[in-house]
Amino acid sequence: MRQAATCLSMAIPLLLAVAGAAQAKDPDPKARAAAFQAVLDCRGIADNAQRLACFDAAAAKMGEAETKGEIVVIDRAQAAAAHREAFGLPVPSLSFLTRALRPEDVNRIEGVVESASADINGNWTFRLEGGAIWRQISGDLYRPPKHGSKVAIRRGSLDSYLMNVDGQPSIKVHRDQ
């Protein structure tokens, strides 16, 4: 019981901090996993002993649900990494990842060119560190990209994406992979 209380006392602040951030953007309890909502519901119990018992039981159920794969707990850094990997791909079902991220982190990423090659029409294909592949659709680059070039990619209008390579004017790009 003491070990569970110690683990719970370490986990609750983190869970409540994440819950507070998520609650500010999505206050609907039905949108949360039941095991997670049960932990949050314990906060409303006034009696200390009853509240602790509630937290112990809810934390045990949440730990069991996580072990079974019924819920997945990630932190903001993990959400940002997953969002970065999926940025530019049509994966609307992963939009839950962006709840903990700031708008500027959702609509823009930065990267480094691993390799770049031009097709017969002079349009570039960029392979970024991490494996993302972006293809130039329109626009002009004044200097060719090279290994180590810095890129910034942001959402444009109508599901388009704009890329700046080493501070040059934007070109329109599409994520291939």
Beta strands, then each sheet from edge to edge (+ up, - down):
strand 1: 108-118
strand 2: 124-128
strand 3: 133-138
strand 4: 150-155
strand 5: 161-165
strand 6: 171-175
sheet 1: 1+ 2- 3+ 6- 5+ 4- 1+
end
